[in-house]
Amino acid sequence: MPRPIRVKNCDRCGQNAAILYRVQCDESGEWIFACEKCWPYLSQNNPFYAYGGTWKARKKRS
């Protein structure tokens, strides 16, 4: 039986995305999910930037 496709939105632009990056991007240290379009703007020349992994809509099967 196929697994259902999970859905998650980018915390910056609100668009659905199949791949999101878990990042910290400001002094609050709060983790957010950013899509592939928003991620470069959050990561470049940002002293508060930290990468925390990649979320994918389709998980690997074990």
N, C-alpha and C positions, 0 to 999 in steps of 0.2 A: 504494500500500500504506500503510495507517495506521501511524503511529508508535506504539510501545508507550508506555503511560503509566508514567512514572517514579514511584517511591515513595521518600519520605524521611520520617523521624520528627522530631518536635520534640525538641530536646535537653533541654528542661525537663520536659515531661509525658510524652513518649514516644509520643504519638498520631500516626498518619499524617495528613498534611495536604497539600492540593493547592497551598497557598501558604505559604511560610516566609520569615521575615525574617532576614537575616544580620546579627547584632549583636554588639557587645562590651558587657558589662554589669557587669564587675567590674575590680578593679585588675590582674588577670593580663593583660588585653588579648587574651585568647583569643577567637576568633570562634566563635559558636554559631548554630544555626538555631532560631528560635522561631516557634511557630504564632500565628495571629491572636488566640487566647485568652490566651496567655502574654505576648505582645509588649507590651501596655499596662503590665503590672506591671513589666516590665524597663526600660521607657523613661521612665516618669514620675519626675521629681525624682531622677534618677540621674546624678551627676557623671561616672561612668565610661561612660555610654551612648554608643555610636557606631553609626550605621546603615551597613551595607555592601552593601545591595542586596536584591533580592527573588528568591527561587527559586520557579519555577513548575513544576508537574508536566507541563504541556503547553507546550512551547517554541513560539514563533512560527515559522512556516515562512518560509524565505527566498525 
